[in-house]
Amino acid sequence: MSVSGLLTPVVRSVVVLGAWLARLALPDPVGERRRTQRGDVPGWVMVTVMTAGLVYAIWTFAGPELNAMLARALGSVSGLG
């Protein structure tokens, strides 16, 4: 591949990067950023769903042992075990 063949993708990448940086540096119209940003709600929903899934998976495999362990611990504290 010749140097001129490599130069075109490099120039295109530099132009795209420059346009992206200019977009970040220039002030946006009033309210545009507020309309396009939704906050981190989707992230928190994903964390909540994944946590519930992990709890369900762990409880499926270790539920009986966790119940027995809790019963032993409560029994030893209350003097019943």
N, C-alpha and C positions, 0 to 999 in steps of 0.2 A: 504494500500500500504506500502511495506517495505521500509526501508531506502535505500537499494541497488537499488530498483526500482526508487526512486527519484534521486539517485546519477547519473545515466546515463544521464538524460536530463540536469542536472546541469553541469556535466563534458563537455558534448557536447556544451552547451552554452558558457562555459568558453573558450573552444578551438576555437570556431567560433569567439568569441569576440577578443581573442588574435591574431588570424590570420588577422582579420579586422584591428586591431590597428597596427600590424606589417606592413601591406600593406600601411597604411597611413604614417608610420614613415620612411619606406625605400624609397629612391629616385627611381622614376620611370624612365624607359628608355627615352632617349631624344625624345621629340615630342609626346610621348604617351598621355600625359595629354592634349596637345593642340588639338589632334585629337578627344579625347573623350569629351572635354568640348565645348559646343556650346554657352557659355555665357548665358545671360538671355533673349535671343530673344523670346523663347516660352512664358516666363512670361509676357513680354511686349505686345506680340500679344494677350494673354489672357486678360490683363488689358484693352487694346484698344477695343477689341470685347465686353467685358462686359460693358464698359462705353458707347459704342454706343448702346448696347441693353437697358441699363437703360435710356438713353436719349430718345430713341424711345418709351419705355414703359411709361415714364412720359409724354412725349408729346402727346401720344395717349389719355391719360385720362385727362390731364390738359391743352392741347393745346388751346382750345377756351378761357378758363379763362386767360391763360398766354397772349394770343394775346390782349384780352380786357384790361388786366392790363397794358400792355406795351402801348397800345393806350391811355389809361387814363393818364399814367405818361408823355408820350410825349406831349399830349394835354395840360396838366397843365403847363409844362415847356415852351411850345411855346405860351401859351395864347389862344389856340384854344378850350380848354375844359372848 
